[in-house]
Amino acid sequence: MDDELGDDLPDDLVDGRRPGCRGAPPGRHDRSDGPPQVPSGSEPGHPWGWPGPGRPVPSSSPLLASLGDLERDAILAVARPRSFERGEVACHEGDPADSMHLVADGRFTVHVSLATGDTGMVNLLGPGDYFGELALLRTDRRRTATVSAIEPARTLVVTASAFRLLCAEHPAIYRTLAELLAGRVDALSRTVLELMRVSLDERVYRRLLELALGTPTGTDAGAPVVVPLTQAQLAELTGGTRPSVNRALRRLVSDGTVSLARGLITVHDLEALRRHCQLDGS
């Protein structure tokens, strides 16, 4: 009998919804012809602050926010929307690269593999993030990771040919991507150091806080925040095992900081979680 909290709930509570209440399935391949389209849901409060048919205000997109208006408009002019169902793979490691994606809604896991065949999750992407650009910058033009949607998601897609033209006509786009890539390398170095120096419990709390703050409701004081990750996925992300991550989460459950359900973790008290991270309120 599995004694892990949140892992023995009936299937009809997955995602907090009953069967048949998941909404209409998104179009898996939206139209790519015709004028550029802004994904539906571009109402006030959208992660990128889209007010309607106009261009996005990149309030949470590091890439778009780092560009000038000219470069930003050039990207959005050639981008096309695409929708993904839960569990759908956006790209496979090793495949030829044909596009980059700007995440508009939903979350994606990023998995890489070793020569031994072992695989592991190295990142979780949400609204405002982007992926696929590294393969377009590599000489072999091959995907370096497998990216999958863990919930219904939407992206804006820039094809490889459009990307090359953009970089040729707007060198600032290439320079910005190179700078952001350097930042990712720095973040990866810090993650490696954290794996060696920080306890597993604290790594779990830090990742959970980062994920909670990255949700659309993560900055609303007092509002519960749902992180759509299983305990096994959180274990992959933190370099632990499922039982050890469950023990760390039990401590948060015991004081009411979080609650667990099948396939998701709900954070009820962000400040309490921050204190568990020992970050001195930073």
N, C-alpha and C positions, 0 to 999 in steps of 0.2 A: 504494500500500500504506500502510495506516494504521500509523504508527510509535508511536502513543500507547499507553503501558502500560495494560493492562487493558481495552482497547477492541477487541481482536481475538480474544477468547476465544470458544469455541463456546457456543451457546445453552444446552447442557445443563449449564453451570456457573453460569448465572444464579442469584444468591442462594445459591450453594454447594449447590444441590440438583439432582438429576437429574430429567428429566421424569417425571411421575407421582408425585413425592414431595413435592408442595407441600401436602399435607393436604386435607382436605375443604373445599370453598368455604364461606365463612361465609354465614349467612342475610342477604340484603341488606336486607330490611325485617323486623325482628323484631316480634313481637307488641307492640302498643301498648295492648291492652285488659287488663283484670285488674289485680291489684295491682302496684306498682312492683317491677321486677326488677333485681337486681344482675347485671352481665354475668358470664358464666361465666369462670373463671380468677381468681376472687376469692379466691385462696389466699394464705397468707403469702408475702411477697416481691413481691406485686403492687405496681405503682408508687404506688398510693394506700394501700397497706397494708390492703386489705380482708381481714378475718379470716374471712369467710364470709357468712352472710345478713344480718349487721348492717350498720350504716352505715359508709361509708369513714372512715378516718383520713387526712385530706388532707395527707400528708407531702410531696407534690410538686405540689400544686395551688394556685397563688397565689390564685385566686378563693376556693376553699373554705377555705383556711387563713386568709384575711382576714376571714371571717365568724364570727359567734358560733354556738353550737350550734343555736339556734332557727332562724336564717336558713338555716344549712347543711342542717338536717333538712327545712326547707320545700322547698328546691330538690330534694333527693334524693327527696322524696315524690312529686313530679310528673314527675321525669325518667324517660325510657324508653330502653332500650338499642337501639342500631342498629349493624349491622356493614357494613363496606365492603370490597370487593375491591380488589386492587392496580389502580391506574389509574382507579378510580371517582371521579366528581366529587360532592362533598358539596353544593356550591352554586356557581352561576354568577354572575359579576359582572353587575349590572344587574337580576337577578331580584328579585321581591318577597320580602321576608324573612318566613319562617314559623317560624323556630326559632333557638336557639343551641345549641352543642355543647360538651360537656366531653370532652376526649380521654382515653380510658381506656387504649387500647393502639394501637400503630402510629404512623405519622407522616404528616403532610399538608403539601403545598406550598401556598403562598399566592401567587397571581399577580395582578397588576393590569395594566391597559392604559392607553395614552395615546390622545389624540384621533387620532393618526396611525395607530393600529392596532397599534403595537408593544406587546409584552407582556414582562413580566419578573417573576422570582421575587423577592419581598421578604421572605419569611420561611419558616421550616420549623418546624412545630409537632409536638410529641411528647406523650407521656403527662403529664397534669397541666395542659396548656395548654387553651385554649378559643378558640372562634371563633363569629362570627355575632352577637355582642352589639352591635356597632357599628351594624349595620343596624337593629336593634330600637330603638336610641336616636335614630336619624335621623328627621327629619320625613317624608322621602319613603319610608321603610321599604324601601330598595333595597339589595341586596348591593353591597358596595364592592370585592369581590375574588372570584376563582375559587379554591376550595379543593378539592384533589384528594388522594386517598390514594396514597402511593408504595409501600405494602405493605399486607397485610391489616390492617385497623384497626377499632376499636370506639369508639363515643362514647356518652355519655348525652345525650339530646336533651330540651330544654325548649321547648315550643311557644311561639309568640308570645303567644297568649292567656294561657297559664299564666304567662309572664314578666311580662305587664302586671299580672296579679293579684298575683304575688309582690311586685313593686315597690310596689304600692298598699298591701299588707298589711305589708310589711317594708321601709320606706324605707332601711334600712341596706344592703340589696342594691344599690339604685340608687347610693347614695353610694360604696359599695365599688367598683362598676364604673367610676364616674367617676374615682376615684382611680387605679385600675389603668390606665385609658385615658390619664390624664395621664402615668403612668410609661412607657407605650408611646410617646407622643409624644416624651418626653425621650430614650428609647432611639433613636428614629428620627433625632432631631437629631444624636446622637452618631455614628450610622452615616453620615450625610451628611458630617460633619466628617472621619470616618475615611477616606471615599472621596477627600477632597481632600488629606489630610495623610499618610496611611499607604501604604506601598508595597503593590503587589498581592500579592507573596509573603507579606508579613506578614498581610494581610487573609485570605488563604487559610488560613494557619496558625491564625489566631484563630478563624475560623468553624469550622474542623475541630475545634479543641479544644472550643469551646462545644457542638458537636453531639455529640462523644464523651462529654463530661461529662453530657450530657442523656439518655444512654441508661441503661437499668436496670443495666448492668454498668459504667457509666462511673466509678463510685466504688470499684470493686473493684481494689485494688492489684495490678498485674501481670497482670490479665486482659485479653486482647485485646478491643477494642471495635469492632463493625461499624457503620459509618455507611452506610445504604442510599441513597447518592446517586451519580449518574453524574458524570463530570467536567464535562459540559455543564451540569448543574444547579448544581454548585458554582461554575462560572463565572458563571452568572446571579446567584447569591446574593452573589458578591463583586464584581460589576461588571467582570469580566475576560472574556477570550476563552478558548475551550477549549484552544488550543495553549499560551497563557501559563500557564494553571492547570496544565496537564500538566507544564510545565517546573518549576513550583514543587513539584509533587508528586514529581517525579523526585528532587529533592534529599532529600526525606524517605525515599524508597525506598532511596536509595543508602546511608544510614546505618542502615537497619533500623527506622526509626520507624514507617513504614506499609508496607502492601502493597496492591496494586490488583488488582481483578478486575472483571469486567463488571458494572456497575450498583452497585458498592459499594466502599468504602474501609475497610480494617481498620487500626485504630491499635494498634500493639503496645507502644508506649512513651509513655505520657501525659506523663511528666516531660520526656522529650526533646522532645516536641511543645511543651510549655510553654516550654522554653528557646528554641525557635525563634520563639516568639511575643514574646520579649523582655519578658515580664511580671514578671520578678524573683520568680517563684514565687507570685505572687498569683493 
